[in-house]
Amino acid sequence: MGGLLAARVLADSYDTVTVVERDVLPDGPEPRRGVPQGRQPHLLLARAAQILEELFPGFLDELVADGGLVWDDGDLSKFWVSFAGHRLVRDRLPDPASVVNYYGSRPFLEGHVRRRLRGLANVSVLDGHDVAGLTATADRRRVTGVRVVGHDDGNETTLTADLVVDATGRGSRTPVFLEQLGYGRPREDELVVRVAYASQPLRLPHDTLQENLVAVCPEPDRPSIFAAFACENDTWLVAVGTMAGIEPPATWPELLDYAAGFAPAHVLAAVRDAETIGGVNQHRLPSNRWRRYDKMAATPDGLLVVGDAICSFNPIYGQGMTVAAIEAGVLRDCLRSGERDLPRRFFSASAKKIRVAWQTAVGSDLTLPQVAGPRPLSMRITNAWTERVLTASETDAAVAQQFLRVVGMLDEPSALLRPGFVLRVLKAGRRAVAEQPEDSVAVSQTWL
Ligand SMILES: Cc1cc2nc3c(=O)[nH]c(=O)nc-3n(C[C@H](O)[C@H](O)[C@H](O)COP(=O)(O)OP(=O)(O)OC[C@H]3O[C@@H](n4cnc5c(N)ncnc54)[C@H](O)[C@@H]3O)c2cc1C
């Protein structure tokens, strides 16, 4: 996704753009080897949907026309979501247009982006080819292209380019290449979380469940998530995600058993007898990891890095594709000022956007006692305030709406600190305290 969206932006500034992809790409929305995480639920945050529509006008209508789902009526009863033990109110958002979500599987979303990209006259796709390395000028100041190897014949060729964008995902080899060129490797910020997903694709007739999206997020005494996402054309993905190295379920009966302790009973009852499509797919991810190209003393001209190749997050917050989309916007803005000093400007501007998502992921992960890492005072204060916001969002749809706008990356987290909003949260909190049993336990979650 990072590469496709970067290519879309590059097509406005360069005569030709070539997307090099190691997989032989399917025509339709099928899972593929190069994106193993594509079999897991992928939530497209509201901000990503907006950006996709900007980049490809009409894109969102196409998703819906082809069987994707849209949540645009603000009806929170279609949205069974609990953050850190706080269940969002089942009311209606005061302004339904303020948060609109689109649902589909990752292959479905990616397939649609690819189709639109292939429609651009100056973009070509070289699939079935591995990027084996980069080429550079003799003085090593500029990257001049990539060496690619065809899977069919093993032949190596060189593609020259004014700009190379590495979008090869978490396994990117740019750090090795930079070290070979004498630039050193980027510093890596990392928080080990040892996440594991197990998901089961299903067919579930439309309207079996009132909800389109069910997400029961981790709590301090339960570092696991349950998710049930409606996808395109009456398909669903039901998943359990575990953290802190807990072994995920391996079969559908095991998954149902695991979820029985904390998933909504009516959802489990509805999916239990649904038609399964294949078996359970697992995926593991060791850590949140941010490669700090923005902190390097220098990088060569003609080389950028985007998407998971810069920063990959604990996926339970659903940020990866949105951050990749935001980076495409940063790239477009940077290119408007020309190519001069492009890597430094891009890495620095994208780091500011990445930081917001990073703090959300890392701050939330560190609310769990099972995750080891420093918890500075600022983070603890933020967590305490988020806890108040979440308490208020159990009863107040306006608070829930603002919270969802922040989670959907439509608003900066600072929106949760605006005076009018703070007042509303405090008022709702007072009401909730008056109604709460005395032995209720407070837990905290960070979204700031
Ligand atoms: C379990 C899980 C669940 C997730 N859930 C969500 C979610 O709900 N919402 C969300 O927004 N994000 C989610 N993500 C994150 C999301 O998948 C990524 O952030 C997003 O795909 C952007 O990644 P990318 O495009 O940079 O890399 P990738 O999607 O990993 O794509 C990399 C591409 O590069 C190709 N490639 C790799 N090496 C080479 C090479 N040498 N030569 C040629 N081609 C190569 C691969 O074949 C692939 O096509 C999830 C991730 C995981 C692991």
The ligand as an ORCA input file, in Angstrom:
! r2SCAN-3c Opt
* xyz 0 1
  C      -1.346     -8.616     11.591
  C      -1.394     -7.242     10.974
  C      -2.584     -6.547     10.943
  C      -2.617     -5.257     10.421
  N      -3.777     -4.569     10.498
  C      -3.814     -3.316      9.994
  C      -4.998     -2.553     10.050
  O      -6.010     -2.955     10.616
  N      -4.996     -1.313      9.476
  C      -3.874     -0.812      8.899
  O      -3.921      0.317      8.389
  N      -2.736     -1.492      8.861
  C      -2.663     -2.725      9.393
  N      -1.494     -3.414      9.351
  C      -0.302     -2.759      8.789
  C      -0.307     -2.778      7.263
  O      -0.308     -4.094      6.772
  C       0.919     -2.012      6.735
  O       1.234     -0.953      7.554
  C       0.649     -1.489      5.350
  O       0.475     -2.558      4.473
  C       1.773     -0.616      4.777
  O       2.862     -1.425      4.570
  P       3.828     -1.255      3.321
  O       3.074     -0.965      2.091
  O       4.885     -0.335      3.720
  O       4.455     -2.717      3.241
  P       3.771     -4.083      2.836
  O       2.301     -3.976      2.862
  O       4.415     -5.119      3.686
  O       4.200     -4.271      1.329
  C       5.536     -4.473      0.951
  C       5.551     -4.860     -0.516
  O       6.901     -4.928     -0.983
  C       7.094     -6.130     -1.707
  N       8.517     -6.451     -1.572
  C       9.199     -6.720     -0.428
  N      10.511     -6.881     -0.706
  C      10.659     -6.721     -2.032
  C      11.778     -6.768     -2.914
  N      13.026     -7.006     -2.467
  N      11.578     -6.555     -4.228
  C      10.324     -6.292     -4.712
  N       9.234     -6.235     -3.915
  C       9.405     -6.451     -2.601
  C       6.138     -7.128     -1.055
  O       5.857     -8.219     -1.901
  C       4.928     -6.230     -0.797
  O       4.108     -6.144     -1.917
  C      -1.430     -4.679      9.883
  C      -0.239     -5.395      9.911
  C      -0.209     -6.651     10.470
  C       1.112     -7.368     10.538
*
